[in-house]
């Protein structure tokens, strides 16, 4: 019996150690680009930037431009590929006369450096500060998609953007990964716990959350819980039938963006809030 217990403990510790050391390869699926790679986007005007955030660490970014912009959308992408593929989504915001800035996290695209949660947050703040040098915060919108939603929330909690838009956000990365490894103490093991629910408490701007009701990777329930933290300043927008990677294929997603970007005033809409949603359950 004692031998069995020892074997179980050794296996458990072995799995825990393996998860700790390989998690970066599981959480992030970067596409690396050669430094000479040339971006191409049909019908989109853009300019590439390489920002040295620290000695030896460069962050690659693109600014998509429109004529007479009303402001800037700082778009924080998900955990895969590079801005080479994500850039196509800039059109969804340029149509409302907003410039769009996208960056690759460390190790993605042309960006260099070793990733840690703290370093990513510092990199994003550095880029945000550079945006503020050109644009008043009242005209900056933070948009976080999936993995980027947590970092966008952290950035909003430390600054004063016009609004925060979260696309398929997670309550915390610890909770999300815990669904797949419920027998492990993920809150201790994760190098990227990304506690969105803690950071969102300090966000002072209006918040819009878009989430597919059939998202099997990050369940819609996570957005319901996030929206309930600031119910009077948060609008929850369920995209009926939407999954995790296909919201842009739904007309309701684009209709929601239209509602958000064409409002003269960002008034609280109870019909699209977590309060109203819960009453219907």
Wavefront OBJ file of the C-alpha trace (Angstrom):
o trace
v 0.000 0.000 0.000
v 2.829 2.376 0.937
v 4.568 1.618 -2.354
v 1.403 2.452 -4.296
v 1.099 5.787 -2.482
v 4.734 6.598 -3.231
v 4.257 5.755 -6.918
v 1.115 7.927 -7.117
v 2.888 10.850 -5.438
v 5.905 10.519 -7.762
v 3.637 10.446 -10.827
v 1.667 13.443 -9.530
v 4.843 15.430 -8.894
v 6.204 14.416 -12.289
v 3.086 15.668 -14.060
v 3.154 18.909 -12.059
v 6.821 19.545 -12.928
v 6.166 18.767 -16.602
v 3.211 21.175 -16.707
v 5.298 23.907 -15.102
v 8.096 23.651 -17.652
v 6.110 23.041 -20.860
v 3.242 25.466 -20.246
v 4.783 28.222 -22.369
v 4.658 25.871 -25.361
v 1.016 25.018 -24.641
v -0.325 28.489 -23.834
v 1.503 30.255 -26.668
v 1.701 29.124 -30.295
v 3.831 31.817 -31.909
v 4.604 32.240 -35.575
v 8.080 33.673 -36.010
v 8.865 35.967 -38.936
v 12.216 36.800 -40.461
v 13.335 40.351 -39.740
v 13.242 41.084 -43.476
v 9.654 39.857 -43.863
v 7.391 42.395 -45.630
v 3.784 42.704 -44.510
v 1.117 42.972 -47.213
v -2.527 43.922 -46.712
v -4.704 44.686 -49.702
v -6.684 47.923 -49.517
v -5.233 48.790 -46.103
v -2.828 51.638 -45.446
v -0.318 50.732 -42.744
v 3.095 51.434 -41.281
v 5.365 48.960 -39.507
v 7.144 49.869 -36.273
v 9.954 48.207 -34.328
v 10.090 49.501 -30.755
v 13.014 48.736 -28.449
v 11.297 48.379 -25.082
v 14.470 47.280 -23.304
v 18.071 46.787 -24.378
v 18.017 43.826 -26.765
v 14.220 43.466 -26.688
v 12.237 44.705 -29.682
v 8.461 44.680 -30.113
v 7.085 44.535 -33.642
v 3.907 46.432 -34.386
v 1.750 47.773 -37.189
v -0.405 50.873 -37.303
v -3.282 50.601 -39.759
v -4.330 54.047 -40.866
v -7.531 55.703 -41.988
v -8.264 59.227 -43.147
v -9.243 61.684 -40.409
v -9.239 59.109 -37.554
v -11.541 59.587 -34.577
v -9.128 57.698 -32.344
v -7.026 54.560 -32.010
v -7.912 50.957 -31.251
v -5.043 49.185 -29.491
v -5.795 45.571 -30.444
v -4.250 42.825 -28.301
v -4.485 39.546 -30.192
v -4.781 35.942 -29.084
v -2.095 33.383 -28.289
v -1.365 32.058 -31.781
v 0.416 33.030 -34.986
v 1.560 36.628 -35.587
v 0.135 39.962 -36.660
v 0.751 38.828 -40.237
v -2.535 36.923 -40.034
v -4.307 39.018 -37.413
v -3.924 42.258 -39.355
v -6.912 41.500 -41.550
v -9.218 42.229 -38.604
v -8.160 45.884 -38.592
v -10.799 46.559 -41.243
v -13.521 45.984 -38.629
v -12.424 49.188 -36.854
v -11.080 51.272 -39.711
v -14.602 51.309 -41.122
v -15.572 53.438 -38.095
v -12.666 55.828 -38.700
v -10.327 54.432 -36.061
v -6.661 53.721 -36.605
v -5.655 50.272 -35.350
v -2.406 49.327 -33.633
v -1.453 45.658 -33.311
v 1.705 44.252 -31.777
v 3.329 40.854 -31.494
v 4.151 39.664 -27.993
v 7.719 38.604 -27.244
v 8.742 35.625 -29.366
v 5.941 36.228 -31.885
v 6.548 37.548 -35.398
v 9.570 39.835 -35.383
v 9.359 40.567 -31.660
v 12.236 39.369 -29.497
v 12.781 38.649 -25.827
v 11.755 36.031 -23.263
v 8.083 36.011 -22.269
v 6.895 36.390 -18.698
v 3.580 37.777 -17.508
v 5.291 40.787 -15.953
v 7.390 41.519 -19.050
v 4.376 41.376 -21.371
v 2.513 43.817 -19.121
v 5.506 46.173 -19.091
v 5.878 45.941 -22.880
v 2.225 46.808 -23.412
v 2.452 49.762 -21.043
v 5.485 51.038 -22.955
v 3.577 50.856 -26.241
v 0.510 52.453 -24.620
v 2.678 55.321 -23.362
v 3.959 55.896 -26.885
v 0.387 55.998 -28.179
v -0.464 58.556 -25.487
v 2.312 60.790 -26.767
v 0.301 61.211 -29.985
v -3.290 60.563 -28.906
v -5.266 61.718 -25.876
v -6.477 58.784 -23.764
v -10.071 59.817 -24.350
v -9.577 58.635 -27.922
v -7.873 55.311 -27.139
v -9.912 52.102 -27.151
v -8.433 48.879 -25.797
v -9.560 45.677 -27.514
v -8.458 42.331 -26.090
v -9.116 39.078 -27.901
v -8.937 35.745 -25.996
v -5.427 35.644 -24.469
v -5.142 39.376 -25.085
v -8.320 40.087 -23.106
v -6.593 39.626 -19.757
v -3.671 41.855 -20.699
v -6.042 44.489 -22.134
v -7.902 44.471 -18.821
v -4.678 44.944 -16.876
v -3.719 47.835 -19.144
v -7.135 49.452 -18.696
v -6.880 49.077 -14.915
v -3.654 51.115 -14.882
v -4.723 53.779 -17.380
v -7.768 55.748 -18.490
v -8.759 54.688 -22.020
v -12.081 55.642 -23.528
v -13.369 52.089 -23.272
v -12.358 48.457 -22.930
v -13.683 45.807 -25.321
v -13.159 42.149 -24.405
v -13.602 39.437 -27.029
v -14.020 35.895 -25.621
v -12.363 36.739 -22.288
v -11.473 34.269 -19.546
v -12.181 34.766 -15.849
v -8.564 33.812 -15.162
v -6.073 31.638 -16.993
v -5.844 29.479 -13.864
v -9.584 28.760 -14.018
v -9.499 28.082 -17.764
v -6.611 25.623 -17.634
v -8.038 24.092 -14.473
v -10.972 22.796 -16.535
v -8.579 20.467 -18.352
v -6.335 19.553 -15.401
v -8.685 19.739 -12.409
v -6.445 17.501 -10.285
v -3.497 19.940 -10.413
v -3.024 23.178 -8.398
v -2.928 25.357 -11.527
v -2.987 28.595 -9.531
v 0.416 27.592 -8.152
v 1.868 26.066 -11.297
v 0.959 28.681 -13.879
v 3.568 31.259 -14.837
v 0.759 33.158 -16.606
v -2.211 33.080 -14.196
v -3.596 36.291 -15.783
v -6.319 37.009 -13.188
v -8.691 39.063 -15.334
v -11.320 39.040 -12.589
v -8.933 40.817 -10.200
v -7.763 43.429 -12.675
v -11.226 44.291 -13.986
v -12.200 45.553 -10.525
v -9.955 48.585 -11.091
v -11.154 49.444 -14.602
v -12.898 52.819 -14.571
v -13.958 53.133 -18.217
v -17.025 51.578 -19.904
v -16.597 47.877 -20.674
v -18.075 45.871 -23.539
v -17.834 42.073 -23.557
v -18.488 39.984 -26.678
v -18.627 36.208 -26.318
v -19.969 33.295 -28.339
v -22.597 31.244 -26.532
v -21.119 28.014 -27.950
v -17.494 28.744 -27.096
v -16.076 25.407 -25.928
v -12.564 26.699 -25.152
v -13.519 29.607 -22.895
v -17.147 29.157 -21.793
v -19.655 31.982 -22.062
v -20.195 31.690 -18.309
v -16.780 33.321 -17.748
v -18.060 36.509 -19.391
v -21.232 36.446 -17.298
v -19.093 36.369 -14.151
v -16.781 39.128 -15.409
v -19.717 41.331 -16.396
v -21.237 40.998 -12.927
v -18.176 42.630 -11.335
v -19.029 46.050 -12.823
v -22.694 45.607 -13.857
v -23.459 49.319 -14.176
v -20.601 50.064 -16.548
v -20.464 46.757 -18.432
v -22.469 45.676 -21.471
v -22.497 41.942 -22.146
v -23.091 41.047 -25.806
v -23.842 37.340 -26.355
v -23.082 36.252 -29.922
v -25.659 33.508 -30.288
v -24.144 30.330 -31.712
v -20.654 31.787 -31.858
v -17.627 29.654 -31.018
v -14.192 30.748 -29.933
v -12.504 31.521 -33.240
v -15.386 32.426 -35.525
v -17.178 35.470 -34.115
v -16.158 37.522 -37.153
v -18.303 35.177 -39.264
v -21.461 36.244 -37.437
v -23.474 39.238 -38.552
v -24.482 39.865 -34.935
v -20.806 40.405 -34.031
v -20.468 43.161 -36.615
v -23.815 44.662 -35.649
v -22.580 44.811 -32.057
v -19.375 46.580 -33.096
v -21.506 49.044 -35.039
v -23.571 49.781 -31.925
v -20.445 50.271 -29.832
v -18.546 52.496 -32.258
v -21.406 54.689 -33.442
v -22.763 55.657 -30.025
v -22.335 59.341 -29.257
v -22.387 58.580 -25.550
v -21.487 55.271 -23.931
v -24.573 55.013 -21.753
v -25.309 51.922 -19.696
v -27.704 49.575 -21.492
v -29.423 47.337 -18.995
v -30.955 45.153 -21.699
v -27.445 44.008 -22.675
v -25.962 43.710 -19.230
v -25.309 40.799 -16.918
v -28.174 41.989 -14.711
v -30.727 41.516 -17.472
v -29.196 38.241 -18.621
v -29.386 36.711 -15.158
v -33.036 37.645 -14.789
v -33.837 35.571 -17.868
v -32.315 32.393 -16.405
l 1 2 3 4 5 6 7 8 9 10 11 12 13 14 15 16 17 18 19 20 21 22 23 24 25 26 27 28 29 30 31 32 33 34 35 36 37 38 39 40 41 42 43 44 45 46 47 48 49 50 51 52 53 54 55 56 57 58 59 60 61 62 63 64 65 66 67 68 69 70 71 72 73 74 75 76 77 78 79 80 81 82 83 84 85 86 87 88 89 90 91 92 93 94 95 96 97 98 99 100 101 102 103 104 105 106 107 108 109 110 111 112 113 114 115 116 117 118 119 120 121 122 123 124 125 126 127 128 129 130 131 132 133 134 135 136 137 138 139 140 141 142 143 144 145 146 147 148 149 150 151 152 153 154 155 156 157 158 159 160 161 162 163 164 165 166 167 168 169 170 171 172 173 174 175 176 177 178 179 180 181 182 183 184 185 186 187 188 189 190 191 192 193 194 195 196 197 198 199 200 201 202 203 204 205 206 207 208 209 210 211 212 213 214 215 216 217 218 219 220 221 222 223 224 225 226 227 228 229 230 231 232 233 234 235 236 237 238 239 240 241 242 243 244 245 246 247 248 249 250 251 252 253 254 255 256 257 258 259 260 261 262 263 264 265 266 267 268 269 270 271 272 273 274 275 276 277 278 279 280 281
